[in-house]
Amino acid sequence: MDTGVFEEVAKQLKDNPQLARMLMEEQKKLEAQVQLKTIVNKLSVLCWDKCVDKVGTSLGRQETCLANCAERYLDVDQFIRQRMSGQKK
């Protein structure tokens, strides 16, 4: 790849701090989306393995287990994030 392109982008970002700030905000949004997808994927695997022993025509009690598992996982994830952000201050 041509390094001149990177140099031009770097110059434009240096000359336009608003553009740089906007790009940083978009980068943070993308990182948040990736984190959310990772959490959802992990949650799906963990709760499925914990709650579903066999697949039938309906989930029945397994559906309640899945919902409870998901809620607990999200509660713990939020708790950990709050604790981690509190320690950084």
PDB file as gemmi writes it, atoms N, CA and C in Angstrom:
CRYST1    1.000    1.000    1.000  90.00  90.00  90.00 P 1                      
ATOM      1  N   MET A   1       0.848  -1.180   0.000  1.00  0.00           N  
ATOM      2  CA  MET A   1       0.000   0.000   0.000  1.00  0.00           C  
ATOM      3  C   MET A   1       0.888   1.237   0.000  1.00  0.00           C  
ATOM      4  N   ASP A   2       0.440   2.266  -0.655  1.00  0.00           N  
ATOM      5  CA  ASP A   2       1.189   3.509  -0.792  1.00  0.00           C  
ATOM      6  C   ASP A   2       1.205   4.275   0.525  1.00  0.00           C  
ATOM      7  N   THR A   3       2.396   4.551   1.050  1.00  0.00           N  
ATOM      8  CA  THR A   3       2.502   5.282   2.316  1.00  0.00           C  
ATOM      9  C   THR A   3       2.072   6.731   2.168  1.00  0.00           C  
ATOM     10  N   GLY A   4       2.062   7.242   0.941  1.00  0.00           N  
ATOM     11  CA  GLY A   4       1.619   8.615   0.704  1.00  0.00           C  
ATOM     12  C   GLY A   4       0.172   8.824   1.117  1.00  0.00           C  
ATOM     13  N   VAL A   5      -0.645   7.803   0.972  1.00  0.00           N  
ATOM     14  CA  VAL A   5      -2.053   7.890   1.377  1.00  0.00           C  
ATOM     15  C   VAL A   5      -2.138   8.100   2.886  1.00  0.00           C  
ATOM     16  N   PHE A   6      -1.358   7.337   3.634  1.00  0.00           N  
ATOM     17  CA  PHE A   6      -1.361   7.474   5.088  1.00  0.00           C  
ATOM     18  C   PHE A   6      -0.854   8.848   5.517  1.00  0.00           C  
ATOM     19  N   GLU A   7       0.159   9.319   4.833  1.00  0.00           N  
ATOM     20  CA  GLU A   7       0.692  10.644   5.154  1.00  0.00           C  
ATOM     21  C   GLU A   7      -0.351  11.723   4.895  1.00  0.00           C  
ATOM     22  N   GLU A   8      -1.091  11.590   3.816  1.00  0.00           N  
ATOM     23  CA  GLU A   8      -2.132  12.566   3.489  1.00  0.00           C  
ATOM     24  C   GLU A   8      -3.254  12.534   4.533  1.00  0.00           C  
ATOM     25  N   VAL A   9      -3.662  11.340   4.932  1.00  0.00           N  
ATOM     26  CA  VAL A   9      -4.704  11.213   5.958  1.00  0.00           C  
ATOM     27  C   VAL A   9      -4.209  11.812   7.269  1.00  0.00           C  
ATOM     28  N   ALA A  10      -2.978  11.514   7.643  1.00  0.00           N  
ATOM     29  CA  ALA A  10      -2.413  12.059   8.880  1.00  0.00           C  
ATOM     30  C   ALA A  10      -2.379  13.578   8.835  1.00  0.00           C  
ATOM     31  N   LYS A  11      -2.031  14.138   7.697  1.00  0.00           N  
ATOM     32  CA  LYS A  11      -1.994  15.607   7.548  1.00  0.00           C  
ATOM     33  C   LYS A  11      -3.394  16.188   7.700  1.00  0.00           C  
ATOM     34  N   GLN A  12      -4.380  15.552   7.064  1.00  0.00           N  
ATOM     35  CA  GLN A  12      -5.757  16.052   7.151  1.00  0.00           C  
ATOM     36  C   GLN A  12      -6.280  15.979   8.585  1.00  0.00           C  
ATOM     37  N   LEU A  13      -5.941  14.907   9.285  1.00  0.00           N  
ATOM     38  CA  LEU A  13      -6.379  14.779  10.679  1.00  0.00           C  
ATOM     39  C   LEU A  13      -5.709  15.823  11.569  1.00  0.00           C  
ATOM     40  N   LYS A  14      -4.457  16.095  11.291  1.00  0.00           N  
ATOM     41  CA  LYS A  14      -3.735  17.102  12.070  1.00  0.00           C  
ATOM     42  C   LYS A  14      -4.329  18.492  11.827  1.00  0.00           C  
ATOM     43  N   ASP A  15      -4.703  18.757  10.584  1.00  0.00           N  
ATOM     44  CA  ASP A  15      -5.249  20.065  10.209  1.00  0.00           C  
ATOM     45  C   ASP A  15      -6.712  20.222  10.607  1.00  0.00           C  
ATOM     46  N   ASN A  16      -7.389  19.127  10.894  1.00  0.00           N  
ATOM     47  CA  ASN A  16      -8.813  19.190  11.192  1.00  0.00           C  
ATOM     48  C   ASN A  16      -9.117  18.365  12.448  1.00  0.00           C  
ATOM     49  N   PRO A  17      -8.951  18.959  13.623  1.00  0.00           N  
ATOM     50  CA  PRO A  17      -9.181  18.202  14.863  1.00  0.00           C  
ATOM     51  C   PRO A  17     -10.618  17.721  15.020  1.00  0.00           C  
ATOM     52  N   GLN A  18     -11.559  18.428  14.424  1.00  0.00           N  
ATOM     53  CA  GLN A  18     -12.956  17.989  14.501  1.00  0.00           C  
ATOM     54  C   GLN A  18     -13.136  16.659  13.763  1.00  0.00           C  
ATOM     55  N   LEU A  19     -12.491  16.534  12.619  1.00  0.00           N  
ATOM     56  CA  LEU A  19     -12.547  15.281  11.857  1.00  0.00           C  
ATOM     57  C   LEU A  19     -11.887  14.156  12.655  1.00  0.00           C  
ATOM     58  N   ALA A  20     -10.755  14.454  13.274  1.00  0.00           N  
ATOM     59  CA  ALA A  20     -10.068  13.448  14.085  1.00  0.00           C  
ATOM     60  C   ALA A  20     -10.947  12.999  15.241  1.00  0.00           C  
ATOM     61  N   ARG A  21     -11.608  13.940  15.894  1.00  0.00           N  
ATOM     62  CA  ARG A  21     -12.499  13.619  17.015  1.00  0.00           C  
ATOM     63  C   ARG A  21     -13.670  12.758  16.531  1.00  0.00           C  
ATOM     64  N   MET A  22     -14.225  13.107  15.380  1.00  0.00           N  
ATOM     65  CA  MET A  22     -15.346  12.352  14.818  1.00  0.00           C  
ATOM     66  C   MET A  22     -14.916  10.907  14.501  1.00  0.00           C  
ATOM     67  N   LEU A  23     -13.724  10.759  13.936  1.00  0.00           N  
ATOM     68  CA  LEU A  23     -13.228   9.417  13.619  1.00  0.00           C  
ATOM     69  C   LEU A  23     -12.994   8.601  14.887  1.00  0.00           C  
ATOM     70  N   MET A  24     -12.501   9.247  15.930  1.00  0.00           N  
ATOM     71  CA  MET A  24     -12.293   8.549  17.205  1.00  0.00           C  
ATOM     72  C   MET A  24     -13.626   8.087  17.794  1.00  0.00           C  
ATOM     73  N   GLU A  25     -14.644   8.931  17.697  1.00  0.00           N  
ATOM     74  CA  GLU A  25     -15.969   8.553  18.195  1.00  0.00           C  
ATOM     75  C   GLU A  25     -16.516   7.364  17.426  1.00  0.00           C  
ATOM     76  N   GLU A  26     -16.340   7.363  16.117  1.00  0.00           N  
ATOM     77  CA  GLU A  26     -16.804   6.239  15.298  1.00  0.00           C  
ATOM     78  C   GLU A  26     -16.043   4.970  15.647  1.00  0.00           C  
ATOM     79  N   GLN A  27     -14.738   5.110  15.899  1.00  0.00           N  
ATOM     80  CA  GLN A  27     -13.930   3.957  16.295  1.00  0.00           C  
ATOM     81  C   GLN A  27     -14.434   3.376  17.607  1.00  0.00           C  
ATOM     82  N   LYS A  28     -14.780   4.241  18.563  1.00  0.00           N  
ATOM     83  CA  LYS A  28     -15.306   3.773  19.848  1.00  0.00           C  
ATOM     84  C   LYS A  28     -16.637   3.058  19.661  1.00  0.00           C  
ATOM     85  N   LYS A  29     -17.481   3.561  18.761  1.00  0.00           N  
ATOM     86  CA  LYS A  29     -18.761   2.906  18.489  1.00  0.00           C  
ATOM     87  C   LYS A  29     -18.532   1.515  17.910  1.00  0.00           C  
ATOM     88  N   LEU A  30     -17.591   1.412  16.974  1.00  0.00           N  
ATOM     89  CA  LEU A  30     -17.293   0.110  16.376  1.00  0.00           C  
ATOM     90  C   LEU A  30     -16.756  -0.865  17.423  1.00  0.00           C  
ATOM     91  N   GLU A  31     -15.893  -0.382  18.308  1.00  0.00           N  
ATOM     92  CA  GLU A  31     -15.362  -1.240  19.366  1.00  0.00           C  
ATOM     93  C   GLU A  31     -16.474  -1.700  20.303  1.00  0.00           C  
ATOM     94  N   ALA A  32     -17.418  -0.813  20.607  1.00  0.00           N  
ATOM     95  CA  ALA A  32     -18.549  -1.184  21.466  1.00  0.00           C  
ATOM     96  C   ALA A  32     -19.409  -2.248  20.789  1.00  0.00           C  
ATOM     97  N   GLN A  33     -19.604  -2.119  19.476  1.00  0.00           N  
ATOM     98  CA  GLN A  33     -20.382  -3.120  18.741  1.00  0.00           C  
ATOM     99  C   GLN A  33     -19.692  -4.472  18.762  1.00  0.00           C  
ATOM    100  N   VAL A  34     -18.393  -4.467  18.596  1.00  0.00           N  
ATOM    101  CA  VAL A  34     -17.629  -5.727  18.630  1.00  0.00           C  
ATOM    102  C   VAL A  34     -17.730  -6.353  20.013  1.00  0.00           C  
ATOM    103  N   GLN A  35     -17.604  -5.531  21.067  1.00  0.00           N  
ATOM    104  CA  GLN A  35     -17.732  -6.052  22.436  1.00  0.00           C  
ATOM    105  C   GLN A  35     -19.113  -6.646  22.656  1.00  0.00           C  
ATOM    106  N   LEU A  36     -20.145  -5.958  22.184  1.00  0.00           N  
ATOM    107  CA  LEU A  36     -21.509  -6.458  22.348  1.00  0.00           C  
ATOM    108  C   LEU A  36     -21.697  -7.790  21.632  1.00  0.00           C  
ATOM    109  N   LYS A  37     -21.203  -7.887  20.409  1.00  0.00           N  
ATOM    110  CA  LYS A  37     -21.309  -9.148  19.666  1.00  0.00           C  
ATOM    111  C   LYS A  37     -20.568 -10.263  20.385  1.00  0.00           C  
ATOM    112  N   THR A  38     -19.416  -9.953  20.939  1.00  0.00           N  
ATOM    113  CA  THR A  38     -18.640 -10.952  21.668  1.00  0.00           C  
ATOM    114  C   THR A  38     -19.405 -11.433  22.893  1.00  0.00           C  
ATOM    115  N   ILE A  39     -19.997 -10.493  23.628  1.00  0.00           N  
ATOM    116  CA  ILE A  39     -20.773 -10.857  24.814  1.00  0.00           C  
ATOM    117  C   ILE A  39     -21.969 -11.714  24.429  1.00  0.00           C  
ATOM    118  N   VAL A  40     -22.679 -11.326  23.399  1.00  0.00           N  
ATOM    119  CA  VAL A  40     -23.863 -12.085  22.975  1.00  0.00           C  
ATOM    120  C   VAL A  40     -23.471 -13.491  22.541  1.00  0.00           C  
ATOM    121  N   ASN A  41     -22.376 -13.608  21.787  1.00  0.00           N  
ATOM    122  CA  ASN A  41     -21.928 -14.935  21.351  1.00  0.00           C  
ATOM    123  C   ASN A  41     -21.546 -15.806  22.536  1.00  0.00           C  
ATOM    124  N   LYS A  42     -20.788 -15.235  23.470  1.00  0.00           N  
ATOM    125  CA  LYS A  42     -20.372 -15.989  24.641  1.00  0.00           C  
ATOM    126  C   LYS A  42     -21.584 -16.382  25.484  1.00  0.00           C  
ATOM    127  N   LEU A  43     -22.482 -15.438  25.661  1.00  0.00           N  
ATOM    128  CA  LEU A  43     -23.707 -15.677  26.416  1.00  0.00           C  
ATOM    129  C   LEU A  43     -24.510 -16.813  25.793  1.00  0.00           C  
ATOM    130  N   SER A  44     -24.645 -16.788  24.489  1.00  0.00           N  
ATOM    131  CA  SER A  44     -25.409 -17.828  23.793  1.00  0.00           C  
ATOM    132  C   SER A  44     -24.815 -19.206  24.019  1.00  0.00           C  
ATOM    133  N   VAL A  45     -23.514 -19.315  23.884  1.00  0.00           N  
ATOM    134  CA  VAL A  45     -22.845 -20.607  24.050  1.00  0.00           C  
ATOM    135  C   VAL A  45     -22.945 -21.094  25.498  1.00  0.00           C  
ATOM    136  N   LEU A  46     -22.607 -20.213  26.445  1.00  0.00           N  
ATOM    137  CA  LEU A  46     -22.622 -20.618  27.852  1.00  0.00           C  
ATOM    138  C   LEU A  46     -24.017 -21.040  28.307  1.00  0.00           C  
ATOM    139  N   CYS A  47     -25.003 -20.220  28.002  1.00  0.00           N  
ATOM    140  CA  CYS A  47     -26.359 -20.528  28.466  1.00  0.00           C  
ATOM    141  C   CYS A  47     -26.938 -21.735  27.737  1.00  0.00           C  
ATOM    142  N   TRP A  48     -26.655 -21.872  26.472  1.00  0.00           N  
ATOM    143  CA  TRP A  48     -27.159 -23.035  25.733  1.00  0.00           C  
ATOM    144  C   TRP A  48     -26.588 -24.314  26.338  1.00  0.00           C  
ATOM    145  N   ASP A  49     -25.275 -24.306  26.569  1.00  0.00           N  
ATOM    146  CA  ASP A  49     -24.642 -25.500  27.142  1.00  0.00           C  
ATOM    147  C   ASP A  49     -25.180 -25.802  28.539  1.00  0.00           C  
ATOM    148  N   LYS A  50     -25.485 -24.768  29.309  1.00  0.00           N  
ATOM    149  CA  LYS A  50     -25.978 -24.957  30.679  1.00  0.00           C  
ATOM    150  C   LYS A  50     -27.426 -25.435  30.703  1.00  0.00           C  
ATOM    151  N   CYS A  51     -28.254 -24.924  29.802  1.00  0.00           N  
ATOM    152  CA  CYS A  51     -29.700 -25.114  29.921  1.00  0.00           C  
ATOM    153  C   CYS A  51     -30.314 -26.150  28.979  1.00  0.00           C  
ATOM    154  N   VAL A  52     -29.728 -26.358  27.842  1.00  0.00           N  
ATOM    155  CA  VAL A  52     -30.368 -27.212  26.840  1.00  0.00           C  
ATOM    156  C   VAL A  52     -29.620 -28.536  26.742  1.00  0.00           C  
ATOM    157  N   ASP A  53     -30.315 -29.596  27.176  1.00  0.00           N  
ATOM    158  CA  ASP A  53     -29.692 -30.915  27.094  1.00  0.00           C  
ATOM    159  C   ASP A  53     -30.100 -31.646  25.816  1.00  0.00           C  
ATOM    160  N   LYS A  54     -31.296 -31.384  25.344  1.00  0.00           N  
ATOM    161  CA  LYS A  54     -31.728 -31.956  24.064  1.00  0.00           C  
ATOM    162  C   LYS A  54     -32.745 -31.013  23.433  1.00  0.00           C  
ATOM    163  N   VAL A  55     -32.766 -31.021  22.125  1.00  0.00           N  
ATOM    164  CA  VAL A  55     -33.670 -30.133  21.393  1.00  0.00           C  
ATOM    165  C   VAL A  55     -34.904 -30.921  20.989  1.00  0.00           C  
ATOM    166  N   GLY A  56     -36.052 -30.388  21.347  1.00  0.00           N  
ATOM    167  CA  GLY A  56     -37.317 -31.021  20.990  1.00  0.00           C  
ATOM    168  C   GLY A  56     -38.185 -30.033  20.229  1.00  0.00           C  
ATOM    169  N   THR A  57     -39.488 -30.230  20.302  1.00  0.00           N  
ATOM    170  CA  THR A  57     -40.406 -29.343  19.587  1.00  0.00           C  
ATOM    171  C   THR A  57     -40.591 -28.015  20.311  1.00  0.00           C  
ATOM    172  N   SER A  58     -40.315 -27.983  21.614  1.00  0.00           N  
ATOM    173  CA  SER A  58     -40.381 -26.725  22.367  1.00  0.00           C  
ATOM    174  C   SER A  58     -39.320 -26.756  23.465  1.00  0.00           C  
ATOM    175  N   LEU A  59     -39.017 -25.592  23.991  1.00  0.00           N  
ATOM    176  CA  LEU A  59     -37.985 -25.514  25.022  1.00  0.00           C  
ATOM    177  C   LEU A  59     -38.540 -25.705  26.430  1.00  0.00           C  
ATOM    178  N   GLY A  60     -39.782 -25.286  26.667  1.00  0.00           N  
ATOM    179  CA  GLY A  60     -40.392 -25.462  27.977  1.00  0.00           C  
ATOM    180  C   GLY A  60     -39.584 -24.816  29.082  1.00  0.00           C  
ATOM    181  N   ARG A  61     -39.202 -25.623  30.103  1.00  0.00           N  
ATOM    182  CA  ARG A  61     -38.421 -25.102  31.232  1.00  0.00           C  
ATOM    183  C   ARG A  61     -37.049 -24.603  30.797  1.00  0.00           C  
ATOM    184  N   GLN A  62     -36.558 -25.147  29.696  1.00  0.00           N  
ATOM    185  CA  GLN A  62     -35.253 -24.721  29.201  1.00  0.00           C  
ATOM    186  C   GLN A  62     -35.273 -23.239  28.796  1.00  0.00           C  
ATOM    187  N   GLU A  63     -36.419 -22.773  28.319  1.00  0.00           N  
ATOM    188  CA  GLU A  63     -36.541 -21.373  27.935  1.00  0.00           C  
ATOM    189  C   GLU A  63     -36.376 -20.459  29.156  1.00  0.00           C  
ATOM    190  N   THR A  64     -36.978 -20.850  30.264  1.00  0.00           N  
ATOM    191  CA  THR A  64     -36.823 -20.086  31.507  1.00  0.00           C  
ATOM    192  C   THR A  64     -35.369 -20.093  31.955  1.00  0.00           C  
ATOM    193  N   CYS A  65     -34.733 -21.247  31.868  1.00  0.00           N  
ATOM    194  CA  CYS A  65     -33.325 -21.356  32.237  1.00  0.00           C  
ATOM    195  C   CYS A  65     -32.476 -20.435  31.363  1.00  0.00           C  
ATOM    196  N   LEU A  66     -32.734 -20.425  30.064  1.00  0.00           N  
ATOM    197  CA  LEU A  66     -31.980 -19.564  29.147  1.00  0.00           C  
ATOM    198  C   LEU A  66     -32.152 -18.090  29.509  1.00  0.00           C  
ATOM    199  N   ALA A  67     -33.388 -17.690  29.791  1.00  0.00           N  
ATOM    200  CA  ALA A  67     -33.663 -16.293  30.144  1.00  0.00           C  
ATOM    201  C   ALA A  67     -32.955 -15.923  31.446  1.00  0.00           C  
ATOM    202  N   ASN A  68     -33.053 -16.786  32.454  1.00  0.00           N  
ATOM    203  CA  ASN A  68     -32.384 -16.518  33.733  1.00  0.00           C  
ATOM    204  C   ASN A  68     -30.864 -16.475  33.577  1.00  0.00           C  
ATOM    205  N   CYS A  69     -30.343 -17.397  32.815  1.00  0.00           N  
ATOM    206  CA  CYS A  69     -28.899 -17.447  32.576  1.00  0.00           C  
ATOM    207  C   CYS A  69     -28.431 -16.153  31.907  1.00  0.00           C  
ATOM    208  N   ALA A  70     -29.150 -15.726  30.890  1.00  0.00           N  
ATOM    209  CA  ALA A  70     -28.790 -14.499  30.174  1.00  0.00           C  
ATOM    210  C   ALA A  70     -28.838 -13.292  31.106  1.00  0.00           C  
ATOM    211  N   GLU A  71     -29.870 -13.202  31.908  1.00  0.00           N  
ATOM    212  CA  GLU A  71     -30.001 -12.078  32.845  1.00  0.00           C  
ATOM    213  C   GLU A  71     -28.855 -12.071  33.849  1.00  0.00           C  
ATOM    214  N   ARG A  72     -28.532 -13.223  34.410  1.00  0.00           N  
ATOM    215  CA  ARG A  72     -27.440 -13.291  35.390  1.00  0.00           C  
ATOM    216  C   ARG A  72     -26.111 -12.936  34.744  1.00  0.00           C  
ATOM    217  N   TYR A  73     -25.879 -13.432  33.542  1.00  0.00           N  
ATOM    218  CA  TYR A  73     -24.628 -13.147  32.848  1.00  0.00           C  
ATOM    219  C   TYR A  73     -24.490 -11.645  32.607  1.00  0.00           C  
ATOM    220  N   LEU A  74     -25.556 -11.008  32.143  1.00  0.00           N  
ATOM    221  CA  LEU A  74     -25.515  -9.570  31.881  1.00  0.00           C  
ATOM    222  C   LEU A  74     -25.353  -8.775  33.174  1.00  0.00           C  
ATOM    223  N   ASP A  75     -26.003  -9.230  34.253  1.00  0.00           N  
ATOM    224  CA  ASP A  75     -25.838  -8.568  35.553  1.00  0.00           C  
ATOM    225  C   ASP A  75     -24.381  -8.618  36.010  1.00  0.00           C  
ATOM    226  N   VAL A  76     -23.779  -9.778  35.898  1.00  0.00           N  
ATOM    227  CA  VAL A  76     -22.388  -9.943  36.323  1.00  0.00           C  
ATOM    228  C   VAL A  76     -21.465  -9.116  35.429  1.00  0.00           C  
ATOM    229  N   ASP A  77     -21.713  -9.127  34.131  1.00  0.00           N  
ATOM    230  CA  ASP A  77     -20.888  -8.352  33.202  1.00  0.00           C  
ATOM    231  C   ASP A  77     -20.957  -6.861  33.549  1.00  0.00           C  
ATOM    232  N   GLN A  78     -22.156  -6.366  33.805  1.00  0.00           N  
ATOM    233  CA  GLN A  78     -22.322  -4.951  34.164  1.00  0.00           C  
ATOM    234  C   GLN A  78     -21.614  -4.644  35.480  1.00  0.00           C  
ATOM    235  N   PHE A  79     -21.757  -5.519  36.465  1.00  0.00           N  
ATOM    236  CA  PHE A  79     -21.115  -5.344  37.762  1.00  0.00           C  
ATOM    237  C   PHE A  79     -19.601  -5.251  37.601  1.00  0.00           C  
ATOM    238  N   ILE A  80     -19.037  -6.163  36.822  1.00  0.00           N  
ATOM    239  CA  ILE A  80     -17.585  -6.173  36.612  1.00  0.00           C  
ATOM    240  C   ILE A  80     -17.136  -4.898  35.906  1.00  0.00           C  
ATOM    241  N   ARG A  81     -17.874  -4.479  34.884  1.00  0.00           N  
ATOM    242  CA  ARG A  81     -17.509  -3.256  34.163  1.00  0.00           C  
ATOM    243  C   ARG A  81     -17.554  -2.040  35.087  1.00  0.00           C  
ATOM    244  N   GLN A  82     -18.565  -1.969  35.944  1.00  0.00           N  
ATOM    245  CA  GLN A  82     -18.652  -0.852  36.878  1.00  0.00           C  
ATOM    246  C   GLN A  82     -17.481  -0.859  37.849  1.00  0.00           C  
ATOM    247  N   ARG A  83     -17.140  -2.028  38.347  1.00  0.00           N  
ATOM    248  CA  ARG A  83     -16.011  -2.134  39.272  1.00  0.00           C  
ATOM    249  C   ARG A  83     -14.705  -1.748  38.588  1.00  0.00           C  
ATOM    250  N   MET A  84     -14.530  -2.217  37.346  1.00  0.00           N  
ATOM    251  CA  MET A  84     -13.297  -1.919  36.613  1.00  0.00           C  
ATOM    252  C   MET A  84     -13.196  -0.424  36.321  1.00  0.00           C  
ATOM    253  N   SER A  85     -14.289   0.203  35.942  1.00  0.00           N  
ATOM    254  CA  SER A  85     -14.245   1.635  35.643  1.00  0.00           C  
ATOM    255  C   SER A  85     -14.035   2.438  36.928  1.00  0.00           C  
ATOM    256  N   GLY A  86     -14.520   1.948  38.049  1.00  0.00           N  
ATOM    257  CA  GLY A  86     -14.312   2.604  39.328  1.00  0.00           C  
ATOM    258  C   GLY A  86     -12.870   2.526  39.785  1.00  0.00           C  
ATOM    259  N   GLN A  87     -12.189   1.464  39.449  1.00  0.00           N  
ATOM    260  CA  GLN A  87     -10.791   1.294  39.841  1.00  0.00           C  
ATOM    261  C   GLN A  87      -9.865   2.144  38.998  1.00  0.00           C  
ATOM    262  N   LYS A  88     -10.281   2.485  37.781  1.00  0.00           N  
ATOM    263  CA  LYS A  88      -9.439   3.272  36.890  1.00  0.00           C  
ATOM    264  C   LYS A  88      -9.373   4.731  37.314  1.00  0.00           C  
ATOM    265  N   LYS A  89     -10.367   5.193  38.066  1.00  0.00           N  
ATOM    266  CA  LYS A  89     -10.434   6.604  38.431  1.00  0.00           C  
ATOM    267  C   LYS A  89      -9.408   6.978  39.467  1.00  0.00           C  
TER     268      LYS A  89                                                      
END                                                                             
